[in-house]
Amino acid sequence: MTPVPLSQPLLAALSSAAVPVLPVVVLEDAADAVPLARALVAGGLPVLEVTLRTPAALDAIRAVAAEVPDCLVGAGTVVSERGVADAVAAGARFLVSPGSTRRLLDAMDDSGVPCLPGVSTASEAVALLERGVREMKFFPAGAAGGPAYLAALAGPLPEARFCPTGGVTAESAPGYLGLPNVGCVGGTWVAPPAVLADRDWARVESLARAAASLAGGAPPAGQRRCEVSLRSRTEALPSR
Ligand SMILES: O=C(O)C(=O)C[C@H](O)[C@H](O)COP(=O)(O)O
């Protein structure tokens, strides 16, 4: 599996690499991180968001960054300056938050890695656009209005691109991925808690394979997938 190069913002990179789903995990045991990441890569999803919700999260990110170079590992549930610093120090190559504050956005700006700050309203999306941030997480996607809500934002805010997460399932994902302002969808359904508890890596691989086969999200306006060259993942990360 070709590693996803981060020579552009996260959603653009995932879209260019035809990765439609960003797997989100809550890990209780850091020792599960490497086999999990390998199963995702084997299933065709070379990306992983480890939520900073457990004491194991930073060690999990560290392990994947060191041992699974084909997996682009990032941190989710980043809600503080400390979370930003700890995640980047552990090797997170992108950061995701459920919501946005000025303090958190300033820290994300300074982090040097691509970020997906969270929004759930038009006003929050406009506030991010005002800062020049065009890629954002839409959270909690299902509860906040689902595909219909994002479809309604595409008219007035065509430059904003979203990763809907929270309540997204294998069944609801296609409804989001068909929208012009969705780059990819995120969720825990690819590596759900019960499957992780069983350490059923074959099941993760098969869920990943099914997710990877979903039709991809829309590339950024003006960019066709075939025009994007895959560059080395060791290249310097761009600022957003
Ligand atoms: O905002 C964050 O950083 C989060 O960690 C939120 C998670 O992305 C969702 O809670 C995943 O939601 P489900 O796929 O419905 O389980």
The ligand as an ORCA input file, in Angstrom:
! r2SCAN-3c Opt
* xyz 0 1
  O     -13.855     14.726     17.963
  C     -13.034     13.881     18.219
  O     -11.833     14.107     18.182
  C     -13.521     12.538     18.492
  O     -12.788     11.733     18.971
  C     -14.892     12.197     18.123
  C     -14.931     10.935     17.288
  O     -14.451     11.198     16.013
  C     -16.310     10.420     17.214
  O     -16.808     10.292     18.512
  C     -16.421      9.114     16.507
  O     -17.771      8.830     16.472
  P     -18.387      7.415     16.095
  O     -17.817      6.999     14.789
  O     -19.854      7.668     16.052
  O     -18.009      6.479     17.203
*
